[in-house]
Amino acid sequence: MIYVVVWYSITCMAITPTDDVSADVEQFLTSRGHEVTEEWVRDLNKKQCPDCYCLHDLEARECTVCGWTPGN
């Protein structure tokens, strides 16, 4: 039983995305001529910050939690 739990934990840790993966994807895209800019994630009547995932009203111009602004 304990072997199954350890195997499952190691498998989950191996596939967890990190910031390094995001940086690698951005570098891959920019090296091939694509422009990579982060924007607000919109969902119904809210905006979501792509850095800290905090929700804001549609009128928000800056994240009040981490200070992120579009185009940073």
Beta strands, then each sheet from edge to edge (+ up, - down):
strand 1: 41-43
strand 2: 46-48
strand 3: 55-56
sheet 1: 1+ 2- 3+
end
